[in-house]
Amino acid sequence: MSRRKDIDIKAMRRTLEEEREAVQRSSAATADDRNPVELDQQSVGRLSRIDAIQVQEMARATEVRRKERLLRIGGALKRIEDGSFGECLECGEDIAAKRLQLDPTVLLCIDCAG
């Protein structure tokens, strides 16, 4: 567990776990949007097919961002477990509590991030 006394580690863990579940639900709910687009010109018009391909590409890009977020959440949960949560990976100083409250997955303090 983290040594930080200025942040509520249990609340941070709970927030991260809730976000992870929400991202996973969102991913599952939009799985069909990422499926290949049917190229049968007899059943779908050209413009409809182009629209479907555009929707598919946007869904795939969104899924990439979801996976990246899940990795960041997993990393933050691991840091909570190993006691390094809230420490800047560059300088080792504490990341400001307000910065962590805005995004508990941040890796760097404001000085090192800038």
C-alpha positions as a LaTeX table, in Angstrom:
\begin{tabular}{lrrr}
\hline
Residue & $x$ (\AA) & $y$ (\AA) & $z$ (\AA) \\
\hline
Met1 & 0.00 & 0.00 & 0.00 \\
Ser2 & 1.04 & 3.57 & $-0.68$ \\
Arg3 & 2.56 & 5.67 & 2.08 \\
Arg4 & 0.65 & 8.76 & 0.94 \\
Lys5 & $-1.46$ & 10.34 & 3.66 \\
Asp6 & $-2.84$ & 13.21 & 1.55 \\
Ile7 & $-4.92$ & 10.96 & $-0.74$ \\
Asp8 & $-7.55$ & 8.32 & $-0.06$ \\
Ile9 & $-5.99$ & 5.22 & $-1.62$ \\
Lys10 & $-9.14$ & 3.12 & $-1.12$ \\
Ala11 & $-11.22$ & 5.72 & $-2.94$ \\
Met12 & $-8.65$ & 5.89 & $-5.75$ \\
Arg13 & $-8.71$ & 2.10 & $-6.09$ \\
Arg14 & $-12.51$ & 2.10 & $-6.14$ \\
Thr15 & $-12.56$ & 4.87 & $-8.78$ \\
Leu16 & $-10.07$ & 2.99 & $-10.95$ \\
Glu17 & $-11.94$ & $-0.30$ & $-10.64$ \\
Glu18 & $-15.26$ & 1.38 & $-11.50$ \\
Glu19 & $-13.71$ & 3.06 & $-14.52$ \\
Arg20 & $-12.18$ & $-0.22$ & $-15.65$ \\
Glu21 & $-15.58$ & $-1.91$ & $-15.47$ \\
Ala22 & $-17.24$ & 0.96 & $-17.37$ \\
Val23 & $-14.61$ & 0.85 & $-20.13$ \\
Gln24 & $-14.99$ & $-2.93$ & $-20.42$ \\
Arg25 & $-18.80$ & $-2.63$ & $-20.63$ \\
Ser26 & $-18.51$ & 0.05 & $-23.27$ \\
Ser27 & $-16.13$ & $-2.11$ & $-25.28$ \\
Ala28 & $-18.48$ & $-5.08$ & $-25.14$ \\
Ala29 & $-21.49$ & $-2.95$ & $-26.08$ \\
Thr30 & $-19.82$ & $-1.64$ & $-29.24$ \\
Ala31 & $-18.19$ & $-4.88$ & $-30.41$ \\
Asp32 & $-20.57$ & $-5.19$ & $-33.38$ \\
Asp33 & $-19.56$ & $-1.75$ & $-34.66$ \\
Arg34 & $-16.00$ & $-3.04$ & $-35.15$ \\
Asn35 & $-17.02$ & $-6.06$ & $-37.24$ \\
Pro36 & $-16.10$ & $-6.15$ & $-40.95$ \\
Val37 & $-18.45$ & $-4.26$ & $-43.26$ \\
Glu38 & $-20.37$ & $-6.35$ & $-45.78$ \\
Leu39 & $-19.21$ & $-5.48$ & $-49.29$ \\
Asp40 & $-22.24$ & $-6.89$ & $-51.13$ \\
Gln41 & $-23.32$ & $-4.07$ & $-53.45$ \\
Gln42 & $-26.67$ & $-5.75$ & $-54.05$ \\
Ser43 & $-27.84$ & $-5.42$ & $-50.45$ \\
Val44 & $-26.14$ & $-2.14$ & $-49.45$ \\
Gly45 & $-25.73$ & 0.99 & $-51.53$ \\
Arg46 & $-22.31$ & 2.54 & $-52.11$ \\
Leu47 & $-22.89$ & 5.53 & $-49.78$ \\
Ser48 & $-24.35$ & 3.33 & $-47.06$ \\
Arg49 & $-21.31$ & 1.09 & $-47.32$ \\
Ile50 & $-18.97$ & 4.09 & $-47.08$ \\
Asp51 & $-20.87$ & 5.30 & $-44.00$ \\
Ala52 & $-20.65$ & 1.83 & $-42.47$ \\
Ile53 & $-16.89$ & 1.68 & $-43.11$ \\
Gln54 & $-16.46$ & 5.12 & $-41.52$ \\
Val55 & $-18.44$ & 4.01 & $-38.44$ \\
Gln56 & $-16.33$ & 0.86 & $-38.26$ \\
Glu57 & $-13.05$ & 2.79 & $-38.40$ \\
Met58 & $-14.19$ & 5.24 & $-35.74$ \\
Ala59 & $-15.25$ & 2.31 & $-33.53$ \\
Arg60 & $-11.87$ & 0.66 & $-34.01$ \\
Ala61 & $-10.03$ & 3.88 & $-33.12$ \\
Thr62 & $-12.19$ & 4.26 & $-30.02$ \\
Glu63 & $-11.39$ & 0.68 & $-29.04$ \\
Val64 & $-7.65$ & 1.39 & $-29.32$ \\
Arg65 & $-8.11$ & 4.34 & $-26.92$ \\
Arg66 & $-10.12$ & 2.10 & $-24.56$ \\
Lys67 & $-7.37$ & $-0.51$ & $-24.51$ \\
Glu68 & $-4.76$ & 2.15 & $-23.81$ \\
Arg69 & $-6.90$ & 3.46 & $-20.95$ \\
Leu70 & $-7.29$ & $-0.05$ & $-19.54$ \\
Leu71 & $-3.50$ & $-0.44$ & $-19.56$ \\
Arg72 & $-3.11$ & 2.86 & $-17.69$ \\
Ile73 & $-5.77$ & 1.82 & $-15.16$ \\
Gly74 & $-4.08$ & $-1.55$ & $-14.67$ \\
Gly75 & $-0.76$ & 0.20 & $-14.11$ \\
Ala76 & $-2.26$ & 2.53 & $-11.52$ \\
Leu77 & $-3.86$ & $-0.41$ & $-9.67$ \\
Lys78 & $-0.50$ & $-2.21$ & $-9.71$ \\
Arg79 & 1.20 & 0.89 & $-8.29$ \\
Ile80 & $-1.41$ & 1.01 & $-5.52$ \\
Glu81 & $-0.58$ & $-2.61$ & $-4.66$ \\
Asp82 & 3.19 & $-2.16$ & $-4.69$ \\
Gly83 & 3.08 & 1.11 & $-2.74$ \\
Ser84 & 4.38 & 3.41 & $-5.45$ \\
Phe85 & 1.06 & 5.03 & $-6.37$ \\
Gly86 & 1.34 & 8.78 & $-6.60$ \\
Glu87 & 5.12 & 8.86 & $-7.07$ \\
Cys88 & 6.49 & 10.53 & $-10.20$ \\
Leu89 & 8.23 & 8.00 & $-12.42$ \\
Glu90 & 10.82 & 10.61 & $-13.46$ \\
Cys91 & 11.90 & 12.31 & $-10.25$ \\
Gly92 & 10.34 & 10.12 & $-7.55$ \\
Glu93 & 8.59 & 13.07 & $-5.86$ \\
Asp94 & 4.91 & 12.90 & $-4.93$ \\
Ile95 & 2.42 & 13.82 & $-7.64$ \\
Ala96 & 0.01 & 16.50 & $-6.40$ \\
Ala97 & $-3.15$ & 15.05 & $-4.86$ \\
Lys98 & $-5.37$ & 17.26 & $-7.03$ \\
Arg99 & $-3.61$ & 15.99 & $-10.15$ \\
Leu100 & $-4.24$ & 12.40 & $-9.06$ \\
Gln101 & $-7.87$ & 13.17 & $-8.29$ \\
Leu102 & $-8.33$ & 14.46 & $-11.84$ \\
Asp103 & $-6.66$ & 11.41 & $-13.34$ \\
Pro104 & $-5.43$ & 8.66 & $-11.01$ \\
Thr105 & $-3.45$ & 7.09 & $-13.87$ \\
Val106 & $-0.97$ & 9.97 & $-14.29$ \\
Leu107 & 2.66 & 8.90 & $-14.15$ \\
Leu108 & 4.48 & 12.20 & $-13.79$ \\
Cys109 & 4.36 & 15.24 & $-11.54$ \\
Ile110 & 3.50 & 18.55 & $-13.19$ \\
Asp111 & 7.16 & 19.61 & $-13.35$ \\
Cys112 & 8.29 & 16.45 & $-15.15$ \\
Ala113 & 5.21 & 16.36 & $-17.38$ \\
Gly114 & 5.90 & 19.90 & $-18.61$ \\
\hline
\end{tabular}
